[in-house]
C-alpha cells in the first residue's frame, strides 16, 4: 500500500511522536509498503507527493490527537489509522472523558477542574475538603504524563500551582488512589495482554515512562481471574463508550479492595521501543512490523466498509 505517515506536530509530545513515527516507518517498510513521511507542525495536512491510500497517524497530543487532523482527513475522504474525530476529542479531554465514564457507571478518581482565575485559598480548600491529600495535578489535555504532579499537602500544592498553570490553563485536580497501576491495550476491538506498571517512587510520570531504567513492566501480573476480567471489561467499555475505533490504551488503578478505577484513555498510544501497546502486542505474538501493518489494514478495511455502506 501507499501510506503517508504523519509525525511531529506542535504539542509537547513532539519528540515522542517523532520516535514513534521513525519506528513505524521501519516497521511498514519491512512489510513491503511504500511510505512517505511527513513531519507536520499543526493541523494543516501536507501537500501530498501523491494521494496516499491511507494515512498512518504517529501523532501524540495537540491537534494530532484531539480530532482536528482527523477532521481534515475526513473532509478529504482519506482513510486514517485510529479513532474518529469525536472519540479523539472526548478522549483527549480528561474532564469530558471522566464525565462519560461516570455516566456509564465506571469508577474514576474524584476530581475537580481548576484554572488560574481561581483564588489559591479556594483551590486549597477544595483540595482539602473535596479531593483530599495526596492528590494529582495534571493538564486537562496533555499526554505522556507531561505536567503531572503528585501533591502531598497544602504547602506543596501552593508551590506547584504556578508551575502547573504554566503548562496548561486548565488543570485537573484528582484524588490520588493508592494501588497497582495497569494498562490494557485494545487492538481490533479485543484486549491485548494486561501490563502492570511499577515505577520508582510509585508514580508513573514522564521521566518514569521515557527516562527511568527502574520502571518495571510486568507482562504476567499476579492477579485473580476475576480481577483480570474486570480490567479487560472496563477497558473495552471505556473504549466503546467514547466511540474509539480499532485500537487504544486504557490506564487504570486497582485499589486494595480490588476495585478498578479508570485514569484515562489514549487513542494514539506511543509506538516507540518503550511503548506499552507494542509491548502487549509482542506478548500476544504480534511482532512490531505486523502490528503496524494490522493498524494500517484496519484503516483500509474501514474505508471499504464505508464505501459498501
Order of alpha helices (4+ residues) and beta strands (2+ residues): beta-alpha-beta-beta-alpha-beta-alpha-alpha-beta-alpha-beta-beta-alpha-beta-beta-beta-beta-alpha-beta-alpha-beta-beta-alpha-alpha
